Amino acid sequence: MSMLLTTLLSALIPVSVEGIKQVITTKLGGVKPTTVAEQLQLDEQEIKRLNAIAALDNPGGTPSQWVIDLRASARYLAAFVVILGGVGISFVEGIAPEVKLIGLEGANIAFGFLFGQRIVSNFKK
């Protein structure tokens, strides 16, 4: 029991501290630059922070080709699963109509993700 409590506290404390920081920043307005040089320094720090986050996502070395292909197609595979699940749920008997509508809406969103730009560009012509 105490191990579970320790695990939960170790997970929740950083999140709550970050939440408190965000509330304080929102209420007090955060750091406000007074000169262009200060604004440039803040922008430079933001760029460094984003580069550090991007470096965390970058795998070390060269991954296998199948890993590269899987990472590139993950969104499309997930969209395909959502479309199949959303349309498939409409054929299952005994499910509430509200749930069927949510499934179809999810399929609609995923379909728009896959083909939306192509459809809109055809309408513009």
C-alpha positions in Angstrom: 0.0 0.0 0.0 2.7 2.5 0.9 4.6 1.6 -2.3 1.5 2.5 -4.3 1.2 5.8 -2.4 4.8 6.6 -3.0 4.5 5.8 -6.7 1.4 8.0 -7.0 3.0 10.9 -5.0 6.2 10.7 -7.1 4.1 11.0 -10.3 1.7 13.7 -9.0 4.1 16.1 -7.3 5.9 17.2 -10.5 2.6 17.6 -12.3 1.1 19.6 -9.5 4.2 21.8 -9.2 4.1 22.5 -12.9 0.3 23.3 -12.6 1.0 25.8 -9.8 3.8 27.4 -11.9 1.4 27.8 -14.8 -1.3 29.3 -12.6 1.2 31.8 -11.1 2.5 32.7 -14.6 -1.1 33.2 -15.9 -2.2 35.3 -13.0 1.0 37.4 -12.8 1.5 37.6 -16.5 4.9 35.9 -16.6 8.1 37.5 -17.7 7.6 40.7 -19.7 10.5 41.9 -21.8 11.1 45.7 -21.7 13.6 45.9 -24.6 14.1 44.3 -27.9 17.3 42.7 -26.6 15.4 41.0 -23.8 12.7 39.8 -26.2 15.4 38.3 -28.4 17.0 36.6 -25.4 13.6 35.1 -24.4 13.0 33.9 -28.0 16.5 32.4 -28.0 15.8 30.5 -24.8 12.5 29.2 -26.3 14.4 28.0 -29.4 16.9 26.2 -27.2 14.1 24.6 -25.2 12.4 23.4 -28.4 15.7 22.0 -29.7 16.2 20.1 -26.5 12.7 18.6 -26.7 13.3 17.6 -30.3 16.6 16.0 -29.4 14.8 13.8 -26.9 12.6 12.4 -29.7 15.5 11.8 -32.0 16.7 8.1 -31.8 20.3 7.5 -31.3 22.1 6.0 -34.3 20.2 4.8 -37.3 17.1 2.8 -36.7 16.0 -0.1 -38.9 14.1 0.7 -42.0 10.9 -1.0 -40.7 11.0 1.3 -37.6 11.3 4.4 -39.8 8.4 3.2 -42.0 6.3 2.3 -39.0 6.9 5.7 -37.3 6.0 7.5 -40.6 2.8 5.6 -41.1 1.6 5.4 -37.4 -0.9 8.3 -37.8 -2.4 6.8 -41.0 -2.7 3.3 -39.5 -4.4 4.8 -36.4 -6.8 6.8 -38.6 -7.6 3.6 -40.6 -8.4 1.8 -37.3 -10.6 4.7 -36.2 -12.5 4.7 -39.5 -13.0 0.9 -39.4 -14.1 1.0 -35.8 -16.4 4.0 -36.2 -18.1 2.5 -39.3 -18.1 -1.0 -37.9 -19.8 0.0 -34.7 -22.8 1.3 -36.7 -23.5 -2.3 -37.7 -23.5 -3.8 -34.2 -26.9 -4.4 -32.8 -27.7 -3.5 -29.2 -25.5 -0.4 -29.0 -27.1 2.9 -28.1 -27.6 5.3 -31.0 -25.5 8.0 -29.2 -22.5 5.6 -29.2 -23.0 4.9 -32.9 -23.1 8.6 -33.6 -19.8 9.1 -31.7 -18.2 6.3 -33.6 -19.3 7.8 -36.9 -18.1 11.2 -35.9 -14.7 9.7 -35.0 -14.6 8.0 -38.4 -15.6 11.4 -40.0 -12.7 13.2 -38.3 -10.2 10.5 -39.2 -11.4 10.5 -42.9 -11.1 14.3 -42.9 -7.5 13.9 -41.6 -6.6 11.5 -44.4 -8.5 13.1 -47.4 -9.6 16.6 -46.3 -7.0 18.6 -48.0 -7.5 16.8 -51.3 -11.2 17.3 -51.2 -11.0 21.0 -50.3 -8.4 21.6 -53.0 -10.8 20.0 -55.6 -13.6 22.3 -54.4 -11.4 25.4 -54.9 -10.8 24.5 -58.5 
